[in-house]
Amino acid sequence: MGGDNAPGEIIAGVLEVKEALDDDDEVVLIGDEPIIQSQLQKQGASADTFRIFHAPEIISMDESPVEAIRHKPKSSIAIMARAASHRQVDAVLSAGNTGACVAACQLRMRNLEGVLRPGIAVVFPTYYGPVTICDVGANIACKPINLYQYAVMSSIYAEEMLGVPNPRIGLMNIGEEDAKGNELVKKTRQFLKSDPKLNFVGNLEGRDIFEGKCDVVICEGFLGNVVLKLTEGLVDMIFAALAQEVKNRNKLMALWFKSVAKEIFKKYDYHEYGGALLLGVNGVSVICHGSSKARTIKNAILACKKFATKRINEKIVERLNQSTVESNGQ
C-alpha cells in the first residue's frame, strides 16, 4: 500500500516477477485485502493468485515512524515486520514510510549478532560502475563504531550482490586530508585504517562518488539522505535543461536527443537495482523508493531472493566476529 503509485504499480511488479521466480517461490501481499483483490482482477489476475495478509491500517509518509508503529499494529508495515520475525516470510519489502520500515524491522526482526545499528545501503549507478552508499537515512546520530560496521556490511554487500572484488571503501568528508572533518569522521577513519581486511582508500569529497575513486561510500544517515535526494534532483534538472536547450535549437536534434536520453536513463536508472537494503537486521528488508514503478518492485523482489540465497547476513556476522575493533568504541 506504500508509495506514490500504490497499489497498482506494486501489484503490476509482482505479476511481472512471477516468470523470473522458481516454482517454489511465493510472493505474499500485505495490505487492504479488498483493494488488493480488486486491483489483481483489474490487471487480469485471479483474486486468489497470491496469499494476502489483511492490513486495514495505513501509515502515511508524514507520520512519526515510532508512534505510527505503536499505534497502528494492523498497518501493512507492522504486519510485514511481524511476519518476518515469525519466519512466515524470508524477506520483506516496502515503498512506504522509510522511518516506519526501519523502526518496525528493528523492533520485530531485531539486529544481527554484533550489529549495533542497521544502515540503509543504496546503489548509485555511475559511469565507472555501481557505488554503494551507506547510510542514507536509518541512523542520523551515529558513533564511529556504527560507521565502521556500515563499512564492513557494505563491503560484503558490494562484493556478493554487485560482483565487485575487494571493494574500495571511502569515508565521506569535507576534504581528503586526514586533518579534515569532525570528531566522528576522524575516529571512524582510525577504525577503518586499523582493519586490514577492509580496502579503505581514505576520505572522499562528494564529487568523488561519480569519479570512480571508490566502490563503497560511508557516511551517517543525515548526510547520506541529503546526498541521495540532491543527486536525484540534480540529474532530473540537468536532463530537463538539456532537453529544452536542444529543442529550442533544433527540433530534429531534439528527437535524436530523446532517444539518447532514454538509453542513458536505462544504464543509470536506480529502478534497475530495485531498492535499498536495510543492512544489519536479522532478516532481509528492502526499502523501495516512494516513486517505485512495476520494474522497481520486480527488481526489488529479485534482489531480496538473491540476498537471502547468498546468505549474506551469515557472512556479515562471521566477519564482525573476526573484527579487532571494539564494539564499544566511541
Helices and strands as residue ranges (DSSP letters): H 8-17, G 18-20, E 28-31, H 33-42, E 51-54, H 65-71, H 76-85, E 92-94, H 98-108, E 119-126, E 129-134, H 144-162, E 168-172, H 183-194, E 199-204, G 206-210, E 216-218, H 221-249, H 251-268, G 270-273, E 276-279, E 285-287, H 294-309, H 312-321
